């Protein structure tokens, strides 16, 4: 029972300190985005997400070519969009 109380106190302390605000905002944004019906393809949604991330962070993620090539071989070209 003591472990549950410790866990409760840990979560309460972090919640009150605002340490979960970013997670809450991200979840709320994700939940709202997923409620909208979209006629976009997966690729078009990926493009929108990349543009949104770029506006926020000002950079794109860089992936090593060799790693993507290995993933494409292992998973039947499922990482194709990343490699292109």
Secondary structure as the mmCIF struct_conf table of DSSP 4:
data_model
#
loop_
_struct_conf.conf_type_id
_struct_conf.id
_struct_conf.beg_label_comp_id
_struct_conf.beg_label_asym_id
_struct_conf.beg_label_seq_id
_struct_conf.end_label_comp_id
_struct_conf.end_label_asym_id
_struct_conf.end_label_seq_id
HELX_RH_AL_P HELX_RH_AL_P1 UNK A 2 UNK A 16
TURN_TY1_P TURN_TY1_P1 UNK A 17 UNK A 20
HELX_RH_AL_P HELX_RH_AL_P2 UNK A 21 UNK A 35
BEND BEND1 UNK A 36 UNK A 36
HELX_RH_AL_P HELX_RH_AL_P3 UNK A 42 UNK A 57
BEND BEND2 UNK A 58 UNK A 58
HELX_RH_AL_P HELX_RH_AL_P4 UNK A 65 UNK A 74
TURN_TY1_P TURN_TY1_P2 UNK A 75 UNK A 79
HELX_RH_AL_P HELX_RH_AL_P5 UNK A 80 UNK A 83
#
